[in-house]
């Protein structure tokens, strides 16, 4: 018999003895009441005592019985009738009735036990069995019997008790279910619980806490072990500054680092504790939880890093916009000056140097805009393998002879939607970065593969929605990236190179290109073990489109009237001078309201609107709409130092919007103006609309 069963049997024997004594007292009390009040008061006393006994048995879920062996007379308490499913008003207790109430599967065993008790004259011990009521309900019960011996002979009767364990078993099952649910909830939530008893100085850990702390479950938990797992730099904060680690000195809640003894892995935990007190208010111990927040901290750091890059991107975009305005003026006036300077003049060399410096500044500005994701792009559906193989000849001399270049295109790679030029720039920047990481030579591998991101991959790629992607990996065998600088890799102007050896914009530009095309870039690296950049671009449906050949168009002027709207004075004056030099009639305005007023008072036709995208009082599309309502729809050439997704729905270059990126030269401006005018004239001829309708009588001003 197990220790638990032995304890339960001892408890039942004590309760049976108490009930036997209670019955004896009830019998004596009944006799005294009968002698003192033969008229009927004894009946009331007997009824009162029996009611109390019945209530006590009901509360204990226990019924008692008495079996007179000589007369085979059986007496049941009212509660035993209820347990066995009988009616005390109609059913008579008997050994046969008792056996009939037992579940058929347990009946023979219980019958044998009763026979053995009679033969040996000993109690039956604690026997578990089931009772099946007449309505089919099954109750779990426990029977215990003791012989009653009078004199030196064999037992003359048996006294016993039957305990209904159904509710207790149900409660135990519910408790076990709750414990399992608690353990499962702790496992899912990465929460471990612990308790500390002040009197015994013992600490208990939940199963999940063993897992979180990386401690073998066979190890006996102690407070000293618990305190020793906390990172030394965090113990002062966890224990509230106590000189010695005291279990009652834990500050709550507090974040700390835990070093797992088995692997040395560092985990971030959030500790919370609560003092336990007795009824008198004295402290008896502590109960607390330990929540593993390692993954949450990682996601928070990713979010902060992303927000930091976004903020830097907005700053870079604004700076690049202002630089492009200045560079437009520099390019323009340089070109106008070159036209006026004789080819033999020494000034021409100075103008050439100005142009070279301006080109370098423009390239730097384009990199800033790419990082900020405000660079003008012309995405098309392309075959990534074809692009990589096309740029491979440029990469080989770029990485040098001491670096082995391996291009491994995957099979049947899906098309992607990307700007061809920026894809080439992405590969070249990654190749240069890899080359610089392998000063003594090495291997650079470029691979493509199709991949599908599922809902369960959110931890690995939290920024990617589930779907199909084309995965581009660029792997080098170089020096690797140290942990201390991992968070700065994609920041502009961050570089580990010597001054003058790099601008720190290569990887920042890669980050901007990937993000602007709806992809995601990340890397894995370790110092001395090389670096692997992984890029995922969304898959698109449809066949790759061929890149149309671009024949340089001749610069031609014209006699049309062009309305130029530009808030930057230098750029506006340059545009006016450049267009007039090509024969155009030019109207100039500083903002939207001035442009509408100028158009309303101009007596002749206006053939084209050249407008900055962002004006002090309006945006280019709003100005174009206002002019269309005031006069007639005009072809529009937009110009800006950067693009914004909110200005135009979809891609800029889908054929419906004409855009000229700053900085531009007078020649580029004239070529763009001519192209828009010719396209507009061709569209009118195709529609057969003839001349434009007359202007409206009253100009509609910008609000």
Secondary structure as the mmCIF struct_conf table of DSSP 4:
data_model
#
loop_
_struct_conf.conf_type_id
_struct_conf.id
_struct_conf.beg_label_comp_id
_struct_conf.beg_label_asym_id
_struct_conf.beg_label_seq_id
_struct_conf.end_label_comp_id
_struct_conf.end_label_asym_id
_struct_conf.end_label_seq_id
HELX_RH_AL_P HELX_RH_AL_P1 UNK A 3 UNK A 36
TURN_TY1_P TURN_TY1_P1 UNK A 38 UNK A 40
HELX_RH_AL_P HELX_RH_AL_P2 UNK A 41 UNK A 60
TURN_TY1_P TURN_TY1_P2 UNK A 61 UNK A 61
STRN STRN1 UNK A 62 UNK A 68
TURN_TY1_P TURN_TY1_P3 UNK A 69 UNK A 72
STRN STRN2 UNK A 73 UNK A 76
HELX_RH_AL_P HELX_RH_AL_P3 UNK A 78 UNK A 84
TURN_TY1_P TURN_TY1_P4 UNK A 85 UNK A 85
TURN_TY1_P TURN_TY1_P5 UNK A 88 UNK A 90
HELX_RH_AL_P HELX_RH_AL_P4 UNK A 95 UNK A 101
STRN STRN3 UNK A 102 UNK A 102
HELX_RH_AL_P HELX_RH_AL_P5 UNK A 104 UNK A 120
TURN_TY1_P TURN_TY1_P6 UNK A 121 UNK A 121
BEND BEND1 UNK A 122 UNK A 122
STRN STRN4 UNK A 127 UNK A 132
TURN_TY1_P TURN_TY1_P7 UNK A 134 UNK A 135
BEND BEND2 UNK A 136 UNK A 136
STRN STRN5 UNK A 138 UNK A 148
TURN_TY1_P TURN_TY1_P8 UNK A 151 UNK A 152
BEND BEND3 UNK A 153 UNK A 154
BEND BEND4 UNK A 156 UNK A 156
STRN STRN6 UNK A 157 UNK A 164
HELX_RH_AL_P HELX_RH_AL_P6 UNK A 166 UNK A 189
TURN_TY1_P TURN_TY1_P9 UNK A 190 UNK A 190
STRN STRN7 UNK A 191 UNK A 197
TURN_TY1_P TURN_TY1_P10 UNK A 198 UNK A 201
STRN STRN8 UNK A 202 UNK A 205
HELX_RH_AL_P HELX_RH_AL_P7 UNK A 207 UNK A 213
TURN_TY1_P TURN_TY1_P11 UNK A 214 UNK A 214
TURN_TY1_P TURN_TY1_P12 UNK A 217 UNK A 218
BEND BEND5 UNK A 219 UNK A 219
HELX_LH_PP_P HELX_LH_PP_P1 UNK A 220 UNK A 221
HELX_RH_AL_P HELX_RH_AL_P8 UNK A 223 UNK A 229
STRN STRN9 UNK A 230 UNK A 230
HELX_RH_AL_P HELX_RH_AL_P9 UNK A 232 UNK A 238
TURN_TY1_P TURN_TY1_P13 UNK A 239 UNK A 241
BEND BEND6 UNK A 243 UNK A 244
HELX_RH_3T_P HELX_RH_3T_P1 UNK A 247 UNK A 249
BEND BEND7 UNK A 252 UNK A 253
STRN STRN10 UNK A 254 UNK A 259
TURN_TY1_P TURN_TY1_P14 UNK A 261 UNK A 263
STRN STRN11 UNK A 266 UNK A 277
TURN_TY1_P TURN_TY1_P15 UNK A 279 UNK A 280
BEND BEND8 UNK A 281 UNK A 281
STRN STRN12 UNK A 283 UNK A 292
HELX_RH_AL_P HELX_RH_AL_P10 UNK A 294 UNK A 340
BEND BEND9 UNK A 341 UNK A 341
TURN_TY1_P TURN_TY1_P16 UNK A 343 UNK A 344
TURN_TY1_P TURN_TY1_P17 UNK A 346 UNK A 346
HELX_RH_AL_P HELX_RH_AL_P11 UNK A 347 UNK A 371
TURN_TY1_P TURN_TY1_P18 UNK A 372 UNK A 373
BEND BEND10 UNK A 375 UNK A 375
STRN STRN13 UNK A 379 UNK A 382
HELX_RH_AL_P HELX_RH_AL_P12 UNK A 384 UNK A 399
TURN_TY1_P TURN_TY1_P19 UNK A 401 UNK A 402
STRN STRN14 UNK A 403 UNK A 408
HELX_LH_PP_P HELX_LH_PP_P2 UNK A 409 UNK A 410
TURN_TY1_P TURN_TY1_P20 UNK A 411 UNK A 412
HELX_LH_PP_P HELX_LH_PP_P3 UNK A 413 UNK A 415
STRN STRN15 UNK A 416 UNK A 419
HELX_RH_AL_P HELX_RH_AL_P13 UNK A 420 UNK A 437
TURN_TY1_P TURN_TY1_P21 UNK A 439 UNK A 440
STRN STRN16 UNK A 442 UNK A 453
HELX_RH_3T_P HELX_RH_3T_P2 UNK A 455 UNK A 457
TURN_TY1_P TURN_TY1_P22 UNK A 458 UNK A 460
TURN_TY1_P TURN_TY1_P23 UNK A 462 UNK A 463
BEND BEND11 UNK A 464 UNK A 464
BEND BEND12 UNK A 466 UNK A 466
STRN STRN17 UNK A 467 UNK A 476
BEND BEND13 UNK A 478 UNK A 479
HELX_RH_3T_P HELX_RH_3T_P3 UNK A 483 UNK A 488
TURN_TY1_P TURN_TY1_P24 UNK A 489 UNK A 490
BEND BEND14 UNK A 491 UNK A 491
TURN_TY1_P TURN_TY1_P25 UNK A 492 UNK A 493
BEND BEND15 UNK A 496 UNK A 497
HELX_LH_PP_P HELX_LH_PP_P4 UNK A 498 UNK A 498
TURN_TY1_P TURN_TY1_P26 UNK A 499 UNK A 500
BEND BEND16 UNK A 501 UNK A 501
BEND BEND17 UNK A 504 UNK A 504
HELX_RH_AL_P HELX_RH_AL_P14 UNK A 506 UNK A 516
TURN_TY1_P TURN_TY1_P27 UNK A 517 UNK A 518
STRN STRN18 UNK A 520 UNK A 525
TURN_TY1_P TURN_TY1_P28 UNK A 527 UNK A 528
BEND BEND18 UNK A 529 UNK A 529
STRN STRN19 UNK A 531 UNK A 538
STRN STRN20 UNK A 539 UNK A 539
BEND BEND19 UNK A 542 UNK A 542
HELX_LH_PP_P HELX_LH_PP_P5 UNK A 543 UNK A 549
HELX_LH_PP_P HELX_LH_PP_P6 UNK A 551 UNK A 555
STRN STRN21 UNK A 561 UNK A 565
BEND BEND20 UNK A 567 UNK A 568
HELX_RH_AL_P HELX_RH_AL_P15 UNK A 569 UNK A 581
TURN_TY1_P TURN_TY1_P29 UNK A 582 UNK A 583
STRN STRN22 UNK A 585 UNK A 589
BEND BEND21 UNK A 590 UNK A 591
HELX_RH_AL_P HELX_RH_AL_P16 UNK A 592 UNK A 601
BEND BEND22 UNK A 604 UNK A 604
STRN STRN23 UNK A 608 UNK A 612
BEND BEND23 UNK A 613 UNK A 613
STRN STRN24 UNK A 614 UNK A 614
BEND BEND24 UNK A 616 UNK A 617
STRN STRN25 UNK A 619 UNK A 619
HELX_RH_AL_P HELX_RH_AL_P17 UNK A 620 UNK A 630
TURN_TY1_P TURN_TY1_P30 UNK A 631 UNK A 631
STRN STRN26 UNK A 635 UNK A 640
BEND BEND25 UNK A 641 UNK A 642
TURN_TY1_P TURN_TY1_P31 UNK A 645 UNK A 647
BEND BEND26 UNK A 648 UNK A 650
TURN_TY1_P TURN_TY1_P32 UNK A 652 UNK A 656
STRN STRN27 UNK A 658 UNK A 661
BEND BEND27 UNK A 662 UNK A 663
HELX_RH_AL_P HELX_RH_AL_P18 UNK A 666 UNK A 687
TURN_TY1_P TURN_TY1_P33 UNK A 688 UNK A 688
BEND BEND28 UNK A 691 UNK A 691
HELX_LH_PP_P HELX_LH_PP_P7 UNK A 692 UNK A 696
BEND BEND29 UNK A 697 UNK A 698
HELX_LH_PP_P HELX_LH_PP_P8 UNK A 699 UNK A 702
#
